[in-house]
């Protein structure tokens, strides 16, 4: 004979299982600001270059990292609607050398 408590637990587990929500949409994660001069000449130049490359306005591009090295400056930014960040290489004067998407090009 099945005990009433066991039946209640079994029925309760079906109710909870029905509450699990799943989503098949991909959400864009905004990276944390990691450093560098986010408003300097290289960051502004890359922001403009990324906006031009993506066909977005500069207000849709948010710089979150600027890293300096002997080879130049790397700027990383998010773009509204993109699934991954964009990367830009520039010199200290703001001359952009390269702009690239860091995610899958199929997602562009």
C-alpha atoms as a printed R data frame, in Angstrom:
    type eleno elety resid chain resno      x      y       z
1   ATOM     1    CA   UNK     A     1  0.000  0.000   0.000
2   ATOM     2    CA   UNK     A     2  1.305  3.454  -0.944
3   ATOM     3    CA   UNK     A     3  1.584  5.843   1.921
4   ATOM     4    CA   UNK     A     4 -0.050  9.296   1.629
5   ATOM     5    CA   UNK     A     5  3.275 11.102   2.239
6   ATOM     6    CA   UNK     A     6  4.958  9.289  -0.669
7   ATOM     7    CA   UNK     A     7  2.059 10.168  -2.976
8   ATOM     8    CA   UNK     A     8  2.231 13.823  -1.913
9   ATOM     9    CA   UNK     A     9  5.988 13.955  -2.577
10  ATOM    10    CA   UNK     A    10  5.565 12.337  -5.972
11  ATOM    11    CA   UNK     A    11  2.801 14.750  -7.021
12  ATOM    12    CA   UNK     A    12  4.781 17.700  -5.656
13  ATOM    13    CA   UNK     A    13  7.804 16.771  -7.772
14  ATOM    14    CA   UNK     A    14  5.653 16.838 -10.936
15  ATOM    15    CA   UNK     A    15  4.373 20.305 -10.064
16  ATOM    16    CA   UNK     A    16  7.913 21.633  -9.512
17  ATOM    17    CA   UNK     A    17  9.168 19.989 -12.705
18  ATOM    18    CA   UNK     A    18  6.502 21.853 -14.666
19  ATOM    19    CA   UNK     A    19  7.883 25.171 -13.381
20  ATOM    20    CA   UNK     A    20 11.280 24.846 -15.046
21  ATOM    21    CA   UNK     A    21 11.696 27.549 -17.656
22  ATOM    22    CA   UNK     A    22 13.917 27.145 -20.655
23  ATOM    23    CA   UNK     A    23 14.943 29.678 -23.244
24  ATOM    24    CA   UNK     A    24 16.426 29.122 -26.657
25  ATOM    25    CA   UNK     A    25 17.340 32.752 -27.220
26  ATOM    26    CA   UNK     A    26 20.925 33.879 -26.920
27  ATOM    27    CA   UNK     A    27 21.545 36.721 -24.535
28  ATOM    28    CA   UNK     A    28 24.361 39.196 -24.977
29  ATOM    29    CA   UNK     A    29 26.602 39.379 -21.949
30  ATOM    30    CA   UNK     A    30 28.210 42.740 -21.294
31  ATOM    31    CA   UNK     A    31 31.843 42.288 -20.259
32  ATOM    32    CA   UNK     A    32 33.060 44.064 -17.150
33  ATOM    33    CA   UNK     A    33 35.174 47.172 -17.574
34  ATOM    34    CA   UNK     A    34 38.723 45.914 -17.222
35  ATOM    35    CA   UNK     A    35 40.924 48.953 -17.514
36  ATOM    36    CA   UNK     A    36 42.905 51.472 -19.434
37  ATOM    37    CA   UNK     A    37 41.940 54.932 -20.628
38  ATOM    38    CA   UNK     A    38 38.429 54.266 -21.898
39  ATOM    39    CA   UNK     A    39 37.938 57.818 -23.189
40  ATOM    40    CA   UNK     A    40 41.372 58.646 -24.634
41  ATOM    41    CA   UNK     A    41 42.268 59.240 -28.293
42  ATOM    42    CA   UNK     A    42 42.838 55.529 -29.151
43  ATOM    43    CA   UNK     A    43 39.532 54.506 -27.521
44  ATOM    44    CA   UNK     A    44 37.601 57.236 -29.339
45  ATOM    45    CA   UNK     A    45 39.246 56.392 -32.680
46  ATOM    46    CA   UNK     A    46 38.450 52.694 -32.289
47  ATOM    47    CA   UNK     A    47 34.907 53.424 -31.170
48  ATOM    48    CA   UNK     A    48 34.364 55.417 -34.370
49  ATOM    49    CA   UNK     A    49 36.048 52.739 -36.532
50  ATOM    50    CA   UNK     A    50 33.971 49.940 -34.999
51  ATOM    51    CA   UNK     A    51 30.777 51.967 -35.460
52  ATOM    52    CA   UNK     A    52 31.665 52.541 -39.114
53  ATOM    53    CA   UNK     A    53 32.508 48.854 -39.666
54  ATOM    54    CA   UNK     A    54 29.244 47.684 -38.090
55  ATOM    55    CA   UNK     A    55 27.003 50.368 -39.548
56  ATOM    56    CA   UNK     A    56 25.951 51.418 -36.043
57  ATOM    57    CA   UNK     A    57 26.158 54.799 -34.362
58  ATOM    58    CA   UNK     A    58 29.027 55.523 -31.979
59  ATOM    59    CA   UNK     A    59 26.505 55.510 -29.122
60  ATOM    60    CA   UNK     A    60 25.917 51.778 -29.837
61  ATOM    61    CA   UNK     A    61 29.624 51.045 -29.191
62  ATOM    62    CA   UNK     A    62 30.889 50.823 -25.587
63  ATOM    63    CA   UNK     A    63 34.631 50.523 -24.920
64  ATOM    64    CA   UNK     A    64 35.372 48.264 -21.942
65  ATOM    65    CA   UNK     A    65 39.129 47.632 -22.189
66  ATOM    66    CA   UNK     A    66 42.168 49.512 -23.468
67  ATOM    67    CA   UNK     A    67 45.512 47.722 -23.197
68  ATOM    68    CA   UNK     A    68 48.824 49.300 -24.135
69  ATOM    69    CA   UNK     A    69 51.926 47.396 -25.246
70  ATOM    70    CA   UNK     A    70 55.090 48.136 -27.209
71  ATOM    71    CA   UNK     A    71 53.325 46.996 -30.377
72  ATOM    72    CA   UNK     A    72 50.447 49.448 -29.948
73  ATOM    73    CA   UNK     A    73 47.088 49.700 -28.243
74  ATOM    74    CA   UNK     A    74 44.295 47.128 -28.214
75  ATOM    75    CA   UNK     A    75 40.775 48.392 -27.620
76  ATOM    76    CA   UNK     A    76 37.850 46.070 -26.928
77  ATOM    77    CA   UNK     A    77 34.230 47.149 -27.129
78  ATOM    78    CA   UNK     A    78 30.718 45.813 -27.140
79  ATOM    79    CA   UNK     A    79 28.320 46.684 -29.936
80  ATOM    80    CA   UNK     A    80 24.563 46.745 -29.456
81  ATOM    81    CA   UNK     A    81 23.111 43.497 -30.818
82  ATOM    82    CA   UNK     A    82 26.458 41.689 -31.220
83  ATOM    83    CA   UNK     A    83 26.981 38.384 -29.429
84  ATOM    84    CA   UNK     A    84 30.719 38.956 -28.845
85  ATOM    85    CA   UNK     A    85 33.006 41.959 -28.418
86  ATOM    86    CA   UNK     A    86 34.848 43.777 -31.187
87  ATOM    87    CA   UNK     A    87 38.613 44.392 -31.073
88  ATOM    88    CA   UNK     A    88 40.539 47.278 -32.577
89  ATOM    89    CA   UNK     A    89 44.272 47.897 -32.877
90  ATOM    90    CA   UNK     A    90 45.610 51.438 -32.959
91  ATOM    91    CA   UNK     A    91 48.708 53.486 -32.234
92  ATOM    92    CA   UNK     A    92 48.960 56.144 -29.544
93  ATOM    93    CA   UNK     A    93 47.936 58.891 -31.963
94  ATOM    94    CA   UNK     A    94 44.643 57.111 -32.750
95  ATOM    95    CA   UNK     A    95 45.549 55.752 -36.182
96  ATOM    96    CA   UNK     A    96 43.492 52.549 -36.477
97  ATOM    97    CA   UNK     A    97 45.363 49.553 -37.896
98  ATOM    98    CA   UNK     A    98 42.714 46.829 -37.720
99  ATOM    99    CA   UNK     A    99 39.119 46.224 -36.603
100 ATOM   100    CA   UNK     A   100 37.813 42.708 -36.050
101 ATOM   101    CA   UNK     A   101 34.869 40.823 -34.591
102 ATOM   102    CA   UNK     A   102 35.919 38.343 -31.897
103 ATOM   103    CA   UNK     A   103 32.914 36.046 -32.264
104 ATOM   104    CA   UNK     A   104 31.737 33.758 -35.027
105 ATOM   105    CA   UNK     A   105 31.475 35.612 -38.309
106 ATOM   106    CA   UNK     A   106 28.339 33.636 -39.039
107 ATOM   107    CA   UNK     A   107 26.661 35.544 -36.219
108 ATOM   108    CA   UNK     A   108 27.226 38.926 -37.869
